[in-house]
Amino acid sequence: MDRRQKKTRDAIFKAFNQLLDSKNFSNITVQEIIDEANIGRSTFYSHFETKDELLKAMCTDLFHHVFSEELAKEKTHDFSKSKAEANEQITHILYHLQDSKKEIKGLLSGDSGELFMRYFKEYLSDVFKKYSKMLLKEIPQDYVLNYYVCSFSETVRWWICGEKAYTPEEVAMYYLRVVDSEVIA
C-alpha cells in the first residue's frame, strides 16, 4: 500500500471512529463515512466493499499489533525482556487495548460490539492455545480454550466499558486470580 492509499485508509478509519462516537454501527451509512472522510464513493469502495469489511479491517489492524509475537519496547510499556508467560502476554495485550480504549469503547458500545468481540475471540484463541495444552488434562481442551477466551474477552469488555480506571496489571491479576493463575501462569 502506498502512502496515498494509507492516508485515505486512515481517513476512512478516523471518520468511522468519529461516527461510532455518536451513532450505532447499524445506523451509520457508507455515505456518512464518505462525507466525514471527505472522499469519493469509488475511493471508499476501492478500499472496502461494505462497512462490515471496514469494521473487520479496523479490528485486523488493531489486533495485528496487539497480538504481535514480538514483545517490543513501546511508549506505554516494555515487555521486550519478558519470558512470554501467560501473565505477561495478557498484560501486554491489555496495554495495547488501553492505548486504543476510545476506539474500542466506541466499537463495543453499539451493535458493532458483537462483531468486534467475534474478531477479538478469534485472535484470543490463538494466544490461549499456547497455554491451554498444559491445563486440566481431564477436561476437553476445546472447552478449556473456550472458557479462557470467553472469560477474558468479557473481562476486557468490563474493563474498557467500566467507570473505574484499573491498570493493565490489575486487570491481568484479577483475571488470573479468578481463573486460578497457578494453572496457566
Buried (B, 14 or more C-beta within 10 A) or exposed (E): EEEEEEEBBEBBBEBBBBBBEEBEBEEBEBEBBBEBBEBEEEBBEEBBEEBEEBBBBBBEBBBEEBBEEEBEEBEEBEBEEEEEEBBBBBBBBBBBBBBBEEBBBBBBBBEBBEBBBEBBBBBBBEBBEEBBEEBBEEEEEEEBBBBBBEEBBEBBBBBBEEEEEBEBBBBBBBBBEEBEBEBBB
